[in-house]
Amino acid sequence: MPAFDLETLLSGNRRALAKAITLVESKLDEHRLQAQGILEQVLPYSGQSIRIGITGVPGVGKSTFIESFGLYLIEQGKRVAVLAVDPSSPIAGGSILGDKTRMEELSRREEAFIRPSPSEGALGGVAQKTRETMLLCEAAGYDVILVETVGVGQSEYQVAGMVDFFMVLMLPGGGDELQGIKKGIMELADALVINKADGESEKLASLARQQYTSAMNLLRHTSFWTPQVMTCSALKKINIDAVWGMLINYYFEAHSQGAFATKRAEQNRDWMHQLVNEMLMLKLSQSEGVKQLLPEMEAGVETQRITAYAAAQKIIEQL
């Protein structure tokens, strides 16, 4: 791997950015060390973007929305990075990294950078690589970072924990769909955006908006921000500007309340704690003493000769 040139990355060179991300995603120890060195160099130049998480039920048109939204932002003079958190197939181990084919027009734009991120099944792995990739994109001068979750479930919580604003895309089907969405995900949402609000679906979308607004009002939201419910059509490019307008309002309100910096500081601290846990687990799994003791402790717990707590304590003592 050739030496890393900070100036080239800071100038917005896409090739330098892609190489740095490849190092971050590598499993080789020497690459991880190199990547950490790069991240320390870019840290002072990061943090200037607005980070937006986007999720939604299958078929809601996430790719179309991200493409329309990304192209609109480029028209506004922004540079946009799209990071897709793609939970790998647990069977084959590979990911269908087809994001560039799904966002054809956006991927051809010089001001856009699209990067799918294979998770290899480990949620922590996704979070780590995506967080570090975000810092690199910010240093390379991207103003808006869109983090798309392809999976449903736990990946939403991971993404919500690393972005400034979390948006859930909905279909204009109305209240039935509320049943299928976990209450927890609704509580994470800073906005619900009902996509495909065009043609015959326009009335449905307007009705759904009323239902979702009522549902959102029942949830307790502790922050300064009242989650918004909006309609748009990514395909017809209707109301995309209004979605951005809402995000700008959020951004300025969060800054004026001091909530923006507080949220990022809390996310960084939580992230450190998560890494400490992961590193401890790794250290334990690599310990020779643990490898020898573990089968004995497992057998003891299974046959109830020893409590799980006592067994865990014996394993920890190996450190």
C-alpha positions in Angstrom: 0.0 0.0 0.0 1.6 3.4 -1.0 2.1 6.1 1.6 -1.0 8.1 2.5 -1.1 11.7 1.4 -3.3 13.8 3.6 -3.4 16.8 1.3 -4.7 14.6 -1.6 -7.6 13.4 0.6 -8.4 16.9 1.9 -8.5 18.2 -1.7 -11.5 15.9 -2.2 -9.7 13.3 -4.4 -12.2 10.4 -4.7 -9.5 7.8 -5.4 -7.5 8.8 -2.2 -10.8 8.6 -0.3 -11.6 5.1 -1.7 -8.1 3.9 -0.8 -8.4 5.2 2.8 -11.8 3.5 3.2 -10.4 0.2 1.8 -7.8 0.3 4.6 -10.5 1.0 7.2 -12.5 -2.0 6.0 -9.6 -4.3 5.8 -9.3 -7.1 8.4 -5.5 -7.2 8.3 -3.9 -5.9 11.4 -1.2 -3.9 9.6 -4.0 -2.2 7.5 -6.1 -1.5 10.7 -3.0 0.2 12.2 -2.5 2.2 9.1 -6.2 3.2 9.0 -6.1 4.3 12.7 -3.1 6.5 11.8 -5.0 8.1 8.9 -8.1 8.6 11.1 -6.0 10.5 13.7 -4.6 12.8 10.9 -8.1 13.5 9.5 -9.9 14.0 12.8 -9.3 17.8 13.0 -10.8 18.1 9.5 -13.9 16.1 10.2 -17.3 16.8 11.8 -18.4 19.6 9.5 -21.1 17.7 7.7 -24.7 16.9 8.5 -25.2 13.2 9.0 -28.6 11.8 8.0 -29.7 8.2 8.6 -32.4 6.9 6.3 -34.4 3.7 6.8 -37.8 2.3 5.6 -39.8 -0.8 5.0 -38.9 -2.8 1.9 -40.4 -1.4 -1.3 -40.7 2.1 0.1 -38.3 3.4 -2.6 -35.2 4.2 -0.5 -32.8 4.2 -3.5 -35.1 6.4 -5.6 -35.5 8.8 -2.6 -31.7 8.9 -1.9 -31.0 9.5 -5.6 -33.5 12.4 -6.0 -32.5 13.9 -2.6 -28.8 13.6 -3.5 -29.3 15.2 -6.9 -31.3 18.0 -5.3 -28.5 18.6 -2.7 -25.9 18.8 -5.5 -28.1 21.4 -7.3 -27.9 23.4 -4.0 -24.1 23.3 -4.2 -23.5 20.4 -1.8 -21.2 17.4 -2.0 -23.0 14.2 -1.0 -21.7 10.9 0.3 -24.0 7.9 0.5 -23.0 5.0 2.8 -25.1 1.9 2.6 -25.1 -0.4 5.6 -25.7 -3.7 4.0 -26.1 -6.7 6.3 -24.2 -9.5 4.6 -25.9 -12.8 3.8 -25.2 -15.1 6.8 -25.3 -18.1 4.4 -23.0 -17.1 1.6 -21.1 -14.4 3.5 -21.2 -12.0 0.6 -23.2 -8.8 0.2 -25.1 -7.7 -2.8 -23.2 -4.4 -3.2 -25.4 -3.1 -6.0 -25.9 0.5 -4.8 -24.2 2.1 -7.8 -26.6 0.3 -10.2 -29.5 1.4 -8.0 -28.5 5.0 -8.1 -27.2 5.3 -11.6 -27.6 9.0 -12.2 -26.2 10.0 -8.8 -23.2 7.7 -9.0 -22.1 9.5 -12.3 -22.0 12.9 -10.6 -18.5 14.2 -9.6 -20.0 15.7 -6.4 -21.4 12.4 -5.1 -19.6 9.5 -3.6 -21.5 6.2 -3.1 -20.0 3.4 -0.9 -21.7 0.2 0.1 -20.4 -1.2 3.3 -20.5 -5.0 3.8 -21.1 -6.0 7.4 -19.9 -9.6 7.4 -22.7 -10.3 9.8 -21.3 -8.3 12.7 -23.3 -5.3 13.6 -20.4 -3.8 15.5 -18.4 -4.3 12.3 -20.8 -2.2 10.3 -21.0 0.5 12.9 -17.2 0.7 13.2 -16.5 0.9 9.5 -19.4 3.3 8.7 -18.4 5.7 11.5 -14.8 5.7 10.4 -15.8 6.1 6.7 -18.0 9.1 7.7 -15.0 10.8 9.2 -13.0 10.2 6.0 -15.8 11.6 3.8 -16.1 14.7 6.0 -12.4 15.3 5.7 -12.7 14.9 1.9 -15.2 17.8 1.9 -18.6 16.1 1.7 -21.2 18.4 3.2 -24.0 15.8 3.6 -23.5 12.2 4.6 -26.5 9.9 3.9 -26.4 6.6 5.8 -28.9 4.1 4.4 -29.8 0.9 6.3 -30.6 -1.9 4.0 -31.6 -4.3 6.7 -34.4 -4.1 9.2 -34.1 -4.4 13.0 -30.9 -3.9 14.9 -29.1 -2.0 12.1 -31.6 0.9 12.6 -30.5 1.3 16.2 -26.8 1.2 15.2 -27.4 3.9 12.5 -29.5 6.1 14.7 -26.6 6.1 17.2 -24.2 7.6 14.6 -26.2 10.3 12.8 -27.6 13.8 13.6 -31.0 13.2 12.1 -32.9 9.9 11.6 -35.5 9.7 8.9 -38.0 6.8 8.4 -39.5 6.5 4.9 -43.1 5.2 4.8 -45.5 4.0 2.1 -48.9 5.8 1.6 -50.8 2.7 2.7 -51.8 4.3 6.0 -52.3 3.0 9.5 -52.0 -0.8 8.8 -48.3 -0.3 8.2 -47.9 1.2 11.7 -48.4 -2.3 13.1 -45.4 -3.5 11.2 -43.1 -0.8 12.5 -41.5 -1.3 15.9 -42.4 1.3 18.5 -38.7 1.7 19.2 -38.0 2.7 15.6 -40.8 5.2 15.7 -39.2 6.7 18.9 -35.9 7.0 17.1 -37.4 8.9 14.1 -36.8 12.6 13.8 -39.1 12.6 10.8 -41.5 10.2 9.0 -41.5 10.9 5.2 -44.3 9.3 3.2 -42.9 8.5 -0.2 -44.7 7.7 -3.4 -47.3 10.5 -2.7 -48.2 11.0 -6.3 -51.1 10.2 -8.7 -53.8 8.0 -7.1 -51.7 7.6 -4.0 -51.8 11.3 -3.1 -55.1 11.1 -1.1 -53.8 7.9 0.7 -50.6 9.7 1.6 -52.4 12.7 3.0 -54.6 10.4 5.1 -51.6 8.4 6.2 -49.9 11.7 7.2 -52.8 12.5 9.6 -52.6 8.9 11.1 -48.9 9.0 11.6 -49.0 12.5 13.1 -51.5 11.3 15.7 -49.4 8.2 16.4 -46.2 10.3 16.8 -47.9 12.6 19.2 -48.6 9.6 21.5 -44.9 8.8 21.8 -42.8 10.7 24.3 -40.0 12.6 22.7 -37.5 14.1 25.1 -35.6 16.3 22.8 -36.2 19.9 21.7 -37.4 18.7 18.4 -41.0 17.6 17.5 -40.7 14.8 14.9 -42.3 15.9 11.6 -44.5 13.9 9.2 -44.2 14.9 5.6 -45.2 13.5 2.2 -43.1 13.5 -1.0 -42.6 11.7 -4.3 -39.0 10.8 -5.1 -39.9 9.6 -8.5 -41.7 12.9 -9.5 -39.3 15.0 -7.4 -42.2 16.5 -5.5 -41.5 18.1 -2.1 -37.9 17.0 -2.0 -37.0 20.6 -1.3 -39.4 20.7 1.6 -37.6 17.6 3.2 -34.3 19.5 2.9 -36.0 22.6 4.4 -37.1 20.6 7.4 -33.6 19.3 7.9 -32.1 22.8 7.7 -34.6 23.9 10.4 -33.6 21.0 12.6 -29.9 21.8 12.1 -30.2 25.4 13.1 -32.5 24.7 16.0 -30.2 22.0 17.3 -27.2 24.3 17.0 -29.0 27.2 18.8 -30.0 24.9 21.7 -26.5 23.4 21.9 -28.1 20.0 21.3 -26.0 19.2 18.1 -22.6 19.2 19.8 -24.1 17.4 22.9 -25.5 14.6 20.8 -22.3 14.1 18.9 -20.3 14.1 22.1 -22.6 11.5 23.6 -22.4 9.4 20.5 -18.6 9.5 20.6 -18.5 8.5 24.2 -21.0 5.6 23.7 -18.9 4.5 20.7 -15.8 4.4 22.9 -17.6 2.2 25.5 -18.8 -0.1 22.7 -15.3 -0.5 21.4 -13.9 -1.2 24.9 -16.4 -4.0 25.2 -15.5 -5.4 21.8 -11.8 -5.2 22.5 -12.2 -6.9 25.8 -14.1 -9.8 24.2 -11.5 -10.1 21.5 -8.7 -10.2 24.1 -10.6 -12.8 26.1 -11.1 -15.0 23.0 -7.4 -14.8 22.2 -6.2 -15.7 25.7 -4.7 -19.2 26.0 -6.0 -19.5 29.6 -9.5 -18.8 28.5 -9.3 -21.3 25.6 -8.4 -24.0 28.1 -10.8 -23.1 30.8 -13.9 -22.3 28.6 -15.0 -26.0 27.8 -14.8 -26.9 31.5 -16.8 -23.9 32.5 -19.4 -24.5 29.8 -19.8 -28.1 30.9 -20.1 -27.0 34.5 -22.8 -24.5 33.7 -24.7 -26.9 31.5 -24.8 -29.6 34.2 -25.5 -27.0 37.0 -22.3 -27.8 38.9 -21.4 -24.1 38.9 -23.4 -21.0 38.5 -23.1 -18.9 35.3 -21.9 -16.0 37.4 -19.1 -17.9 39.1 -18.1 -19.4 35.8 -18.0 -16.0 34.1 -15.9 -14.6 37.0 -13.3 -17.5 36.6 -13.0 -16.7 32.9 -12.6 -13.0 33.5 -9.9 -13.7 36.1 -7.8 -15.1 33.2 -7.2 -11.5 32.1 
